[in-house]
Amino acid sequence: MRTDIFARLDREPEPPKIEPPRMSRHRIALFCGTLAFYLAIVVAVLVSSWLVTLDWKVMLFRPYQQWPEIHAFLDYYIVLGQRGPTATMVACWLGWRSWRQHTMRPLLTLGASLLLLNVTVGAVKIGLGRLGPHYATQIGSAELFAGGDIFPSGHTANAVVTWGILAYLATTPRARRYLSAASAIVSLGVGLTTVYLGTHWLSDVLLGWTAGLLILLGLPWVEPLITRAEAWIFAQREALRGRGRPVPSVPVAAGGPRPAVLPQPVGAAAETPVLEPVAAGGHTATTTGTVAGARSRAHPATSSHLVRSERTPVTPAGSRRPPHADRTPRGGTAPAHPMSGG
């Protein structure tokens, strides 16, 4: 048995029994509380409350001018919230896990979460149409319904979902705790980085955190659909494999029924030449029509089922029986017997 670190790269012989998270009462309570907070933020922005005033104060403070020395680092750190790079990295890791554990659940869960993220966050972005801080037109205004697409923050929500899915798919409680803390730190940093760069309002980031957390909390409701999709994919794979396999031939057991031989027509049997043995030293005579026709008429039931390989072999040199001294050859005259004296 291999005990080194490379043993972890081997494929597991059997798929592990991983129980997906269930929608418990505690999880439902967290989902409802998060949803209420989500709606409260939307309402606070719609009525231009103190949250909008705070957005303007942070924007006018211009953090990127206060701490310019970290600007170059944060320009690279913000990539951890972009959809393309993060989804590619996480998909590679989950793809290896899917291959190793003989299951499609990690990849299907990632795809379902990103689809939910696009639908929910994208619909709110387009519906509210809020402009970003760099495109604001009036101080103190919420800048809603102006053709923008920044509320909620897509970078922040994507960071919560993409890195949080690793904690959701963890197989042990200890790994889930560590991955939850790491994903929370990354998503918190991505959200604050967007505020520092001036690309999002503070309320955009708050709503992005809440939107991503709602998707992670509601994923157990999608688990039955993921299970059915995985079963359908495996069924299609087995069907494709079965098409390329050759059909095995079934051997005939000893003493069992043989395959039926089609009866030969009378005309074909009449044209088959039949060799008739003659005496030794003579020539072989061939009759094509008379003998075969007579045999087929005399035995109509048996001759139709005869196979050439089952007929008695005939040698063209004549019969195998040795000639008798007293037997008269066919077509010759009887030899003269000596006369006895007396």
N, C-alpha and C positions, 0 to 999 in steps of 0.2 A: 504494500500500500504506500502510495506517495504521501510524504508528510511535508514537502517543501511548499513554498508559496505558489509555485506554478501549478499545483494541484487544483487551485481554485479556478483555473482557466479551463479545466476539463468539463465536458458536459455531464450533467447529472444523469445517472442511469434511469431514474424514474422522476416524473414531475412531482415537485413538492406539493404538499397539501397546504395551500395558503388561503386562509379565510379572509375574504374582503371585508372592509369595515361595514358595519350595519348602521342603520339610521336609528340609533338609540334615543331615549328621552333626553339625555344630556346633549346629544348632538342636535336634536330638533330645537331644544331651548337656545343653544348657541346660534343656530341658523335664524331663528325668529328674532333674537336680539340684534344680530348683525343686519338683518333686513330692515328692522326699525331704525337703526342708525343710518343706514343707506338712505332711506326715505327722508329722514330728518335733515341730512346734508343737502339733498335736492331741494327740499322746501326752503331751507335757509338761504340758498343761492337764488331761488326764484323770487323771494320777497326782498332781496337785497338787505339782508340782516347784518349783524355784527361780523359774520364770517366773511362777507364781501369786503367790509372795511378792513379786516385783517389781511385779506389778500392784497389790497392796495398798499398797505403799510409795508408788507414784506417786499413787494415789487419795487416800491420807491426806495427801499433801503439798499437795493442792488447788491446782493451778497457777492456776486462775481467781481465787483469793484472793491469790496472790503477785504477779501482774501484772494488776491490774484495768484498767489504762489501755488495753490492747489488746482488751478484751472486746468492745467495740462493733464494731471492725473485723472480728474473727474471726466474729462473728455473721453478717456478710454474706459473708465469704470461704467459709464452709461450704457456701454455695449451689453452689459449683463441684463439689461431690460429690453433689448431689441428682439423682435420676434424671430427673425431668421437665424442669427447665430446661436441664440439660446435653445431654440427648438431643435436645431441640428445636433448640438452637443448632447442634449438630453435624449434625443431619439437614438443616437448611436449607443449610448449606455443602456437604454431600455431594450434596444434591439438585441444586444448581446445577452441581456438577461432573459429575453424571450427565447432565444436559441438554447441557452443553457438549461432553462427550466421547462422546456417543451410546452410553452404556453404563449398565446398571443395577447394575454391580458395587459401587460405593461404598455405595449404599443397602442392597443385599442383604448386604454384609459387616457393616455396622453392625447391621442387624436380627439376623443370625446371632450376632454377638458378644453382644448384649444378651439374646438368648434363652438362650444358654449361661450367661450370668451369672445369670439368674434361676433356672435349673434347678440349677446346681451350688451356688451360694452359698445359695439358698433351702432346698435339701435339707439342707445341713449346719446351717443356723440352726435349722430345725425339729427335726432329729434330736438335736442336743446340748442345745437349750433353755437356754442360759446367760442368767442375769440380768445387767443392767447395774450399774455402780457405785452409782447412786442407789437401786437396789432390792436391794442386797446384804443378806443376813440374818445372816451369820456371818463374823467376821473370819478371814482365812486360808483360807476355803473357795473352791473353784473355781466355785461356784454353777451347776453343770451340772444338766441334766434338771429344771429348775424352772419350765418354761413360758416362758422368755425367748426372744429372737430377735436377739441382738446378736453372735454369734460364728459366722463372722467379720464384720468391719465392712463393711456394705453401702455406706456412703459412700465408704470407701477403695477398695474393689474397683471401684465404679462410676467413680470418678475415674481409676483406672488404665486401665480398658477404654475409656471414652468419649473421653478425650483421647489415649490411646495408639493408638486406631484411626486417627487422623490421621497419625501416623508410619508406621503399617503400610501405609497407602494412598498414601504419598508416591511421587512418580514419579522423583525423583532422589536419589542417595545423600546429597548435601549437605542437602536438605530433610528427609530421614529423620533425619539426625543432630541437626539443630536441633529438630525436632518431638519427637524422643525425649527430649532434655534438658528441653524445656519441659513435656512431659507428666509426666516424673518429678518435677520440682519442684512442679507443681500437686498431684499425687497425694500426694507426701510432706507438703506443707503441709496438705492436707485431713485426712490421717490424724492428724497431730499436733494439729490443731485439735480433733478429737473427744476426744482425750485431755485437752487443756487445758480443754474445757468439761465434762468429767466424764461424757460420754455413753457412752464405750467404755473398756474395759481396754486396756492396751498390747498384750497378746497378741491382742486382737481386730484391732488395726490391722496387726500383723505378718501375721496370717493373711489379712487383706483384701488387702494388697499382693501376697502370694504367689498368692492365688486369681485376681486380675486378670491377673497376669503369666502364669499358666498358660493362661488363655484366649487371650491374644495370641500366645503361643508355639505353641499348637495350632491356630490358624486355618488354616494351609495344608492341614490334613487336611479342612477343610470346603470348600475351593476347588472341587473337582469338583461338589459339590452346588450351590454358588452358580452355577457355569457352566450346569448343567442348568436351574436355575430361571430364569436370565436368558434362555436359549434358548426356554423354554416361554412366558415373558411376551411376547417378541417375536413368537412364532408366533401367540399369541392376538390380538395387536394387528393383525397382517396379516390374520388371518381376519375380524376385525371391519371392517377397512377394505374387504375384498373384498365383503362383503355389501351395502355401500352403493353400490358402483359399478354403473352400468347395463351390460347385456350389449351389446357393439357388434354392429351388423348387418353381415353379410358381403355385399359387393356381388357381383353376378353379372358375370363377365368377358365381354367381347365374344366372341361365337361359342360361348360355353359353354352348358351345358344350362339351359333355362328351367324354372321350377317348374311342376310338373304341374297341369293344370286338370281339376277333377273333371268327368266327363261329365254333361251335362244329361239329365234323364229325358225320355222320349218325350212324355209328357203335357205337360210344361212347354214343350217345343219346339213342340208342336201349338197351344198357346194363345198363342204369341207372334205378334203381328200382323206381316204382311209387306206392305210397300208396293210396289205394282206401277206402273211408269210408264205413262202414257198420252200421247196426242198433245198438242201444245201447245194450250192453250186449253180442254182438257177437264178433267174432275174426276178426282181420285185415287181409285182403287178399292182397297179393303182386304179381303183375304181372310184369315181367321183360322185356319181349320182345314184347308182343302183343300191349299193350296200347301205350307205347312210340313210337313204330314203326308206329302205326296208326296215332298218333298225328303228327309225323314228316312228314308223307306222306301227311296228310291233310293240314298242314300249313307249307310248306317248307320255306316260306319267313320270317315268324315271329318266328318260333321255333328256328331258327339258331341264333337269337340275344337275346334269353332269358337268363337271369342270374338266378342262383338258388335263390339268395336273393330276386328276384322280383316275384317269384311264390307265389301263395296263400298258406299260412301255413295250414297244414293238421294235425290234431291230431290223434294219433293212436287209441284213444278210440271211435272214431265214429264222427258223425256229431254233430254240436252244436245245431241243431234244435231239440226242444223237441218232443218226440213221440206223434203222434195223436191217440186218442182213437179208431177211426174208421179205422185207416190205418193198413193194414195187413203187418206184418213183412215179410221180404224177406225170401222165403223158407218155410213158415209156412202155416197153413190152416186158413181159415176165421172163426172167432168165430160165434157161432150160435146165431141168433137174437131171442129174445122171441116172442112167438106167442101171438098175441093179441086176446082176447076173442071175440066171436060173429060170 
